[in-house]
Amino acid sequence: MEYRAIGSTGVLVPVLGFGGATLGNVYGAIEEAEAHRAVHAALDAGITLFDVSPYYGDRLAEAVLGRALAGRRAEAVLATKAGRNGPDDFNFGASAIRRSLDGSLRRLGTEYVDILFAHDIEFGLPAQVLDETYEALAALKREGKCRAIGMSALPLSVLNRAITTCKLDVILSYCHGALTDDSLLHALLPVAQECGTDVINASPLCMGLLSDAGPQSWHPAPAALKAACREAAEACAALGQSISRVSLSWAFQLEGIVSTLVGIKTAEEVAANLEAYRSTPDPTALGAARAALAATHDLGWPSGDIAAWSAA
């Protein structure tokens, strides 16, 4: 496994990271024993970065990960988030950020996290997020409760605003470094590199759109994009290839990314993701997938209060 440094923080992250929303049953229920096996298999393979949030499964993901890491915390790089607690429950105030992290530390069974993100900042007011929230993150870093700070959002315009306004170590972008949408490469990375902010690419399978099983019922993508992804999966399958494998192998080759987070539910998925990490995508299957996705390329969905961020 290759590891990369997040700025000058001393935090080293693997190129392949463990997306922990799965541990909160966000992508279907899993037995906790199986979740523990997946976490341990990841650690044994050198996949040391685990990303969770109080939002994932109403704090379940953090609790499951904390129990799975009992006795092995020193081997892990822990990333969690604050500011979002539920589908419509947001609080980006400084005291709320502190309370959220304190709860996360209890559930994770640790005295600090390696990375703390403000979660889905597009749902907050820019005047607060870019000032009060940022200052709270910076203070927690100075106090040693986290080693690196960042922010996450879906709209790239919001992340660009955060990068250019705040001194962040890292940002987390999701669903924009995927075969469905690679706008991260031209609409975010140049700004991040100019500002010296590292980028984590989350959900290269676009929250299940590019998985063999398809997305969960809650997925917010428009019908046209879901249909195109099904067509891409069928095109790959007709060639004896998996859309998941093709998509992941492609994503791991992207340059300028410090780590790519992939949702993992089982030890078998750890092995499959490692195979994708070590391989290059089948060119014929990649071409077939791209052809199926061409008409909907970069098609996304709305998230947060973009009007507020655009007007500020």
VOPAGU-2260 file (C-alpha; in pm, 1 decimal, decimal comma):
REM VOPAGU-2260
SITE   aa  ch    i         X         Y         Z
SITE  MET   A    0       0,0       0,0       0,0
SITE  GLU   A    1     124,5     345,5     -87,8
SITE  TYR   A    2      88,8     621,9     172,2
SITE  ARG   A    3      77,7     996,9     123,8
SITE  ALA   A    4     117,6    1283,8     367,5
SITE  ILE   A    5    -151,0    1540,8     437,2
SITE  GLY   A    6      42,5    1863,8     415,0
SITE  SER   A    7     281,0    1915,2     705,0
SITE  THR   A    8      46,3    1761,0     963,9
SITE  GLY   A    9     235,7    1434,8     995,2
SITE  VAL   A   10     -79,3    1241,7     903,5
SITE  LEU   A   11      -5,3     963,7     654,7
SITE  VAL   A   12    -298,6     814,1     468,0
SITE  PRO   A   13    -315,6     514,1     234,3
SITE  VAL   A   14    -413,1     566,0    -127,1
SITE  LEU   A   15    -709,7     334,8     -59,5
SITE  GLY   A   16    -920,6     437,6     240,4
SITE  PHE   A   17   -1213,1     273,1     419,6
SITE  GLY   A   18   -1539,3     464,1     378,9
SITE  GLY   A   19   -1724,6     389,8     701,2
SITE  ALA   A   20   -2084,1     488,8     620,4
SITE  THR   A   21   -2133,6     117,3     562,3
SITE  LEU   A   22   -2072,1      53,5     932,6
SITE  GLY   A   23   -2385,6     256,1    1007,4
SITE  ASN   A   24   -2599,5      32,5     783,1
SITE  VAL   A   25   -2635,8     315,7     531,5
SITE  TYR   A   26   -2584,1      75,3     241,8
SITE  GLY   A   27   -2779,0    -214,6     388,5
SITE  ALA   A   28   -2763,6    -389,4     722,3
SITE  ILE   A   29   -2453,7    -583,7     823,4
SITE  GLU   A   30   -2382,4    -787,6    1133,0
SITE  GLU   A   31   -2140,2    -617,5    1368,8
SITE  ALA   A   32   -1914,5    -923,2    1374,9
SITE  GLU   A   33   -1882,7    -898,5     996,8
SITE  ALA   A   34   -1808,1    -529,1    1025,9
SITE  HIS   A   35   -1529,0    -606,7    1271,2
SITE  ARG   A   36   -1384,3    -864,4    1032,1
SITE  ALA   A   37   -1385,9    -605,4     753,4
SITE  VAL   A   38   -1207,1    -348,2     970,5
SITE  HIS   A   39    -945,6    -600,3    1081,6
SITE  ALA   A   40    -891,0    -725,4     725,4
SITE  ALA   A   41    -840,2    -367,2     613,1
SITE  LEU   A   42    -584,7    -298,5     884,8
SITE  ASP   A   43    -399,7    -620,1     804,2
SITE  ALA   A   44    -381,9    -511,5     438,9
SITE  GLY   A   45    -249,2    -165,0     522,7
SITE  ILE   A   46    -579,0      18,3     468,1
SITE  THR   A   47    -539,9     236,1     774,4
SITE  LEU   A   48    -766,3     536,1     699,9
SITE  PHE   A   49   -1122,6     503,3     832,5
SITE  ASP   A   50   -1373,5     780,0     763,2
SITE  VAL   A   51   -1697,0     804,4     963,0
SITE  SER   A   52   -1944,7    1062,4    1093,6
SITE  PRO   A   53   -2208,5    1095,0    1365,8
SITE  TYR   A   54   -2454,3    1122,2    1075,3
SITE  TYR   A   55   -2386,1     769,0     952,4
SITE  GLY   A   56   -2651,4     547,8    1107,2
SITE  ASP   A   57   -2732,4     797,2    1384,9
SITE  ARG   A   58   -2384,4     755,7    1538,3
SITE  LEU   A   59   -2380,4     377,7    1482,4
SITE  ALA   A   60   -2086,0     382,5    1241,3
SITE  GLU   A   61   -1862,3     551,8    1496,3
SITE  ALA   A   62   -1966,5     313,9    1773,2
SITE  VAL   A   63   -1909,3       3,8    1559,7
SITE  LEU   A   64   -1571,7     130,6    1441,6
SITE  GLY   A   65   -1467,6     217,2    1795,5
SITE  ARG   A   66   -1546,0    -133,3    1915,2
SITE  ALA   A   67   -1373,8    -288,0    1612,5
SITE  LEU   A   68   -1056,5     -89,5    1681,1
SITE  ALA   A   69   -1034,0    -185,8    2047,5
SITE  GLY   A   70    -668,4    -269,3    2101,9
SITE  ARG   A   71    -571,5    -154,2    1751,8
SITE  ARG   A   72    -631,1     221,2    1764,4
SITE  ALA   A   73    -262,3     294,5    1714,5
SITE  GLU   A   74    -272,8     126,4    1374,8
SITE  ALA   A   75    -555,7     342,3    1241,9
SITE  VAL   A   76    -589,7     690,9    1098,7
SITE  LEU   A   77    -932,3     811,2    1212,3
SITE  ALA   A   78   -1135,2    1073,8    1030,6
SITE  THR   A   79   -1472,8    1190,6    1153,6
SITE  LYS   A   80   -1698,9    1487,7    1102,1
SITE  ALA   A   81   -1909,1    1744,7    1284,7
SITE  GLY   A   82   -2189,9    1980,1    1193,1
SITE  ARG   A   83   -2436,8    1729,2    1049,3
SITE  ASN   A   84   -2626,2    1497,7    1282,3
SITE  GLY   A   85   -2925,9    1390,0    1074,6
SITE  PRO   A   86   -3096,0    1432,3     736,2
SITE  ASP   A   87   -3217,6    1778,9     835,7
SITE  ASP   A   88   -3019,3    1834,5    1155,3
SITE  PHE   A   89   -2729,1    2076,3    1112,1
SITE  ASN   A   90   -2541,7    2286,5    1364,2
SITE  PHE   A   91   -2217,6    2453,1    1264,4
SITE  GLY   A   92   -2182,4    2663,8    1578,4
SITE  ALA   A   93   -1851,4    2644,0    1764,6
SITE  SER   A   94   -1999,2    2485,9    2077,5
SITE  ALA   A   95   -2187,1    2229,9    1867,5
SITE  ILE   A   96   -1868,1    2134,0    1683,8
SITE  ARG   A   97   -1694,8    2079,3    2017,9
SITE  ARG   A   98   -1981,9    1873,7    2161,6
SITE  SER   A   99   -1996,3    1666,2    1847,9
SITE  LEU   A  100   -1625,7    1583,1    1858,8
SITE  ASP   A  101   -1642,5    1495,9    2229,2
SITE  GLY   A  102   -1919,3    1247,5    2152,3
SITE  SER   A  103   -1724,2    1105,3    1860,2
SITE  LEU   A  104   -1415,5    1055,6    2076,4
SITE  ARG   A  105   -1622,0     858,8    2329,9
SITE  ARG   A  106   -1775,7     636,8    2065,4
SITE  LEU   A  107   -1444,7     582,3    1884,9
SITE  GLY   A  108   -1263,4     506,7    2210,1
SITE  THR   A  109    -983,5     754,3    2151,6
SITE  GLU   A  110    -848,1    1081,7    2286,3
SITE  TYR   A  111    -806,4    1238,6    1943,4
SITE  VAL   A  112    -892,0    1190,5    1577,9
SITE  ASP   A  113    -643,7    1233,4    1299,5
SITE  ILE   A  114    -875,2    1434,9    1073,9
SITE  LEU   A  115   -1182,9    1637,7    1166,9
SITE  PHE   A  116   -1411,9    1762,8     890,5
SITE  ALA   A  117   -1699,3    2007,3     902,8
SITE  HIS   A  118   -1964,0    1790,0     737,9
SITE  ASP   A  119   -2169,5    1895,7     433,5
SITE  ILE   A  120   -2101,8    2264,5     478,2
SITE  GLU   A  121   -2331,9    2361,3     190,5
SITE  PHE   A  122   -2619,7    2326,2     437,7
SITE  GLY   A  123   -2473,7    2595,5     663,2
SITE  LEU   A  124   -2453,9    2970,5     622,5
SITE  PRO   A  125   -2122,3    3070,7     463,6
SITE  ALA   A  126   -2072,2    3358,2     707,1
SITE  GLN   A  127   -2079,4    3110,6     996,4
SITE  VAL   A  128   -1903,1    2813,8     837,0
SITE  LEU   A  129   -1609,9    3014,4     701,8
SITE  ASP   A  130   -1557,7    3201,2    1027,3
SITE  GLU   A  131   -1698,4    3044,6    1345,1
SITE  THR   A  132   -1688,0    2682,8    1229,5
SITE  TYR   A  133   -1340,1    2716,7    1086,8
SITE  GLU   A  134   -1209,4    2883,4    1401,9
SITE  ALA   A  135   -1357,3    2599,6    1610,4
SITE  LEU   A  136   -1177,5    2341,8    1394,9
SITE  ALA   A  137    -850,8    2533,7    1420,0
SITE  ALA   A  138    -881,5    2562,0    1798,6
SITE  LEU   A  139    -945,6    2187,9    1832,9
SITE  LYS   A  140    -635,0    2121,6    1626,1
SITE  ARG   A  141    -425,8    2349,0    1847,4
SITE  GLU   A  142    -559,5    2162,5    2152,6
SITE  GLY   A  143    -452,8    1826,7    2007,1
SITE  LYS   A  144    -803,3    1684,5    1971,1
SITE  CYS   A  145    -738,0    1646,2    1598,7
SITE  ARG   A  146    -422,6    1650,9    1389,4
SITE  ALA   A  147    -566,0    1785,1    1063,9
SITE  ILE   A  148    -877,9    1982,6     975,3
SITE  GLY   A  149   -1095,8    2001,0     668,8
SITE  MET   A  150   -1442,3    2044,9     526,8
SITE  SER   A  151   -1668,6    1833,5     308,6
SITE  ALA   A  152   -1943,4    1921,5      63,1
SITE  LEU   A  153   -2100,9    1800,1    -258,6
SITE  PRO   A  154   -2097,6    2124,4    -464,2
SITE  LEU   A  155   -1746,6    2197,4    -584,1
SITE  SER   A  156   -1812,9    2571,2    -581,3
SITE  VAL   A  157   -1867,0    2550,1    -205,5
SITE  LEU   A  158   -1543,9    2357,3    -154,0
SITE  ASN   A  159   -1354,0    2608,3    -365,8
SITE  ARG   A  160   -1487,9    2888,5    -147,9
SITE  ALA   A  161   -1379,1    2702,5     166,1
SITE  ILE   A  162   -1030,7    2636,4      28,0
SITE  THR   A  163    -967,6    2994,2     -72,6
SITE  THR   A  164   -1110,6    3144,1     248,2
SITE  CYS   A  165    -984,5    2907,9     520,0
SITE  LYS   A  166    -648,3    2747,6     585,6
SITE  LEU   A  167    -754,6    2386,1     558,5
SITE  ASP   A  168    -525,1    2085,1     558,4
SITE  VAL   A  169    -757,4    1869,7     348,4
SITE  ILE   A  170   -1100,2    1864,8     191,4
SITE  LEU   A  171   -1330,4    1574,6     115,9
SITE  SER   A  172   -1512,1    1573,9    -216,4
SITE  TYR   A  173   -1747,7    1294,2    -313,1
SITE  CYS   A  174   -1907,9    1172,2    -636,2
SITE  HIS   A  175   -1701,4    1412,6    -849,9
SITE  GLY   A  176   -1402,7    1184,0    -903,0
SITE  ALA   A  177   -1596,2     903,5   -1069,4
SITE  LEU   A  178   -1671,3     772,8   -1417,1
SITE  THR   A  179   -2007,7     946,6   -1392,2
SITE  ASP   A  180   -1855,0    1282,6   -1304,8
SITE  ASP   A  181   -1485,5    1372,8   -1308,6
SITE  SER   A  182   -1529,4    1748,7   -1262,1
SITE  LEU   A  183   -1312,9    1731,0    -949,2
SITE  LEU   A  184   -1011,6    1712,6   -1179,9
SITE  HIS   A  185   -1064,7    2048,4   -1349,8
SITE  ALA   A  186   -1302,9    2234,4   -1116,8
SITE  LEU   A  187   -1141,2    2164,7    -778,1
SITE  LEU   A  188    -790,7    2020,1    -791,9
SITE  PRO   A  189    -622,5    2325,6    -949,8
SITE  VAL   A  190    -759,0    2553,1    -676,7
SITE  ALA   A  191    -668,1    2306,2    -402,0
SITE  GLN   A  192    -314,3    2268,2    -532,8
SITE  GLU   A  193    -268,0    2644,2    -555,6
SITE  CYS   A  194    -382,9    2683,7    -194,0
SITE  GLY   A  195    -180,6    2387,5     -65,4
SITE  THR   A  196    -487,4    2189,8      43,0
SITE  ASP   A  197    -491,9    1814,2      -7,0
SITE  VAL   A  198    -795,0    1640,0    -156,6
SITE  ILE   A  199    -961,8    1315,6     -54,8
SITE  ASN   A  200   -1181,9    1166,1    -326,1
SITE  ALA   A  201   -1476,2     983,8    -169,5
SITE  SER   A  202   -1728,7     754,6    -331,8
SITE  PRO   A  203   -1574,4     677,6    -671,3
SITE  LEU   A  204   -1871,9     441,4    -714,5
SITE  CYS   A  205   -2097,7     746,9    -677,4
SITE  MET   A  206   -2276,4     618,7    -364,9
SITE  GLY   A  207   -2356,8     285,9    -528,4
SITE  LEU   A  208   -2456,7     405,7    -875,8
SITE  LEU   A  209   -2154,3     228,7   -1021,1
SITE  SER   A  210   -2181,2     -82,8    -805,2
SITE  ASP   A  211   -2292,5    -417,6    -942,2
SITE  ALA   A  212   -2590,9    -419,3    -705,6
SITE  GLY   A  213   -2697,5     -67,2    -797,4
SITE  PRO   A  214   -2791,5     219,9    -566,9
SITE  GLN   A  215   -3003,2     216,1    -253,0
SITE  SER   A  216   -3362,2     341,1    -276,7
SITE  TRP   A  217   -3267,1     670,1    -109,1
SITE  HIS   A  218   -3013,6     769,2    -375,4
SITE  PRO   A  219   -3083,4    1127,8    -490,2
SITE  ALA   A  220   -2957,0    1091,7    -849,5
SITE  PRO   A  221   -3199,4    1174,8   -1131,4
SITE  ALA   A  222   -3362,1     886,2   -1315,5
SITE  ALA   A  223   -3159,8     947,4   -1632,8
SITE  LEU   A  224   -2831,1     904,5   -1445,7
SITE  LYS   A  225   -2949,7     588,8   -1269,6
SITE  ALA   A  226   -3055,2     443,2   -1605,3
SITE  ALA   A  227   -2720,5     527,4   -1764,7
SITE  CYS   A  228   -2534,9     360,8   -1476,9
SITE  ARG   A  229   -2745,0      45,7   -1515,4
SITE  GLU   A  230   -2660,4      45,1   -1885,4
SITE  ALA   A  231   -2290,1      84,5   -1804,3
SITE  ALA   A  232   -2305,5    -206,1   -1557,8
SITE  GLU   A  233   -2477,8    -426,5   -1814,8
SITE  ALA   A  234   -2223,6    -332,4   -2081,7
SITE  CYS   A  235   -1937,6    -432,4   -1852,2
SITE  ALA   A  236   -2109,8    -753,5   -1748,6
SITE  ALA   A  237   -2154,9    -849,8   -2115,4
SITE  LEU   A  238   -1775,9    -830,4   -2145,3
SITE  GLY   A  239   -1721,6   -1041,0   -1833,5
SITE  GLN   A  240   -1621,2    -737,3   -1629,6
SITE  SER   A  241   -1757,3    -574,1   -1314,4
SITE  ILE   A  242   -1857,3    -207,3   -1328,7
SITE  SER   A  243   -1730,5    -173,3    -972,5
SITE  ARG   A  244   -1388,0    -311,1   -1060,3
SITE  VAL   A  245   -1358,6     -97,8   -1373,9
SITE  SER   A  246   -1469,4     217,4   -1192,1
SITE  LEU   A  247   -1238,3     166,2    -895,5
SITE  SER   A  248    -932,6      79,1   -1104,9
SITE  TRP   A  249    -990,3     397,2   -1303,9
SITE  ALA   A  250   -1033,1     612,3    -992,1
SITE  PHE   A  251    -716,6     486,1    -824,7
SITE  GLN   A  252    -515,8     612,7   -1122,5
SITE  LEU   A  253    -625,7     974,8   -1079,3
SITE  GLU   A  254    -338,1    1208,6   -1005,3
SITE  GLY   A  255    -337,7    1474,5    -736,3
SITE  ILE   A  256    -555,5    1279,2    -491,6
SITE  VAL   A  257    -413,6    1203,4    -147,2
SITE  SER   A  258    -656,7     914,9     -79,6
SITE  THR   A  259    -966,7     757,3    -233,8
SITE  LEU   A  260   -1238,6     642,4       6,0
SITE  VAL   A  261   -1438,0     333,5     -85,9
SITE  GLY   A  262   -1731,4     201,2     115,5
SITE  ILE   A  263   -1652,3    -144,5     254,0
SITE  LYS   A  264   -1890,7    -387,3     425,0
SITE  THR   A  265   -1707,7    -720,3     434,1
SITE  ALA   A  266   -1361,6    -873,8     440,1
SITE  GLU   A  267   -1431,3   -1002,7      88,9
SITE  GLU   A  268   -1486,2    -645,2     -27,9
SITE  VAL   A  269   -1151,5    -549,9     124,0
SITE  ALA   A  270    -987,1    -810,8     -99,4
SITE  ALA   A  271   -1184,5    -700,9    -406,6
SITE  ASN   A  272   -1092,7    -335,9    -353,8
SITE  LEU   A  273    -727,1    -426,4    -315,4
SITE  GLU   A  274    -740,9    -612,1    -645,7
SITE  ALA   A  275    -889,5    -304,7    -811,2
SITE  TYR   A  276    -621,9     -86,3    -651,1
SITE  ARG   A  277    -347,3    -307,9    -790,4
SITE  SER   A  278    -487,9    -331,1   -1142,4
SITE  THR   A  279    -566,2    -113,1   -1441,7
SITE  PRO   A  280    -916,4    -102,1   -1588,5
SITE  ASP   A  281    -995,0    -330,5   -1879,2
SITE  PRO   A  282    -980,5     -89,1   -2176,0
SITE  THR   A  283   -1271,4    -244,2   -2365,5
SITE  ALA   A  284   -1497,9    -244,9   -2060,9
SITE  LEU   A  285   -1388,7     108,5   -1970,1
SITE  GLY   A  286   -1476,3     226,3   -2319,4
SITE  ALA   A  287   -1815,1      55,9   -2303,8
SITE  ALA   A  288   -1890,9     213,6   -1966,1
SITE  ARG   A  289   -1787,0     557,8   -2086,4
SITE  ALA   A  290   -2008,5     523,2   -2393,0
SITE  ALA   A  291   -2309,6     433,1   -2178,6
SITE  LEU   A  292   -2243,9     728,2   -1947,3
SITE  ALA   A  293   -2161,2     987,3   -2212,5
SITE  ALA   A  294   -2505,9    1147,2   -2235,1
SITE  THR   A  295   -2526,3    1201,5   -1858,5
SITE  HIS   A  296   -2161,0    1284,4   -1790,2
SITE  ASP   A  297   -2123,8    1531,8   -1502,0
SITE  LEU   A  298   -2499,8    1518,0   -1436,2
SITE  GLY   A  299   -2554,0    1557,1   -1062,9
SITE  TRP   A  300   -2820,1    1663,4    -816,6
SITE  PRO   A  301   -2876,4    1967,2    -592,6
SITE  SER   A  302   -2745,6    1975,4    -237,1
SITE  GLY   A  303   -2763,8    2246,0      28,4
SITE  ASP   A  304   -2833,5    2616,8      10,4
SITE  ILE   A  305   -2642,7    2704,8    -304,8
SITE  ALA   A  306   -2824,8    3036,9    -333,8
SITE  ALA   A  307   -2681,0    3148,0       1,5
SITE  TRP   A  308   -2330,8    3043,4     -97,3
SITE  SER   A  309   -2358,9    3208,4    -436,7
SITE  ALA   A  310   -2489,6    3535,4    -293,1
SITE  ALA   A  311   -2241,7    3565,5      -8,6
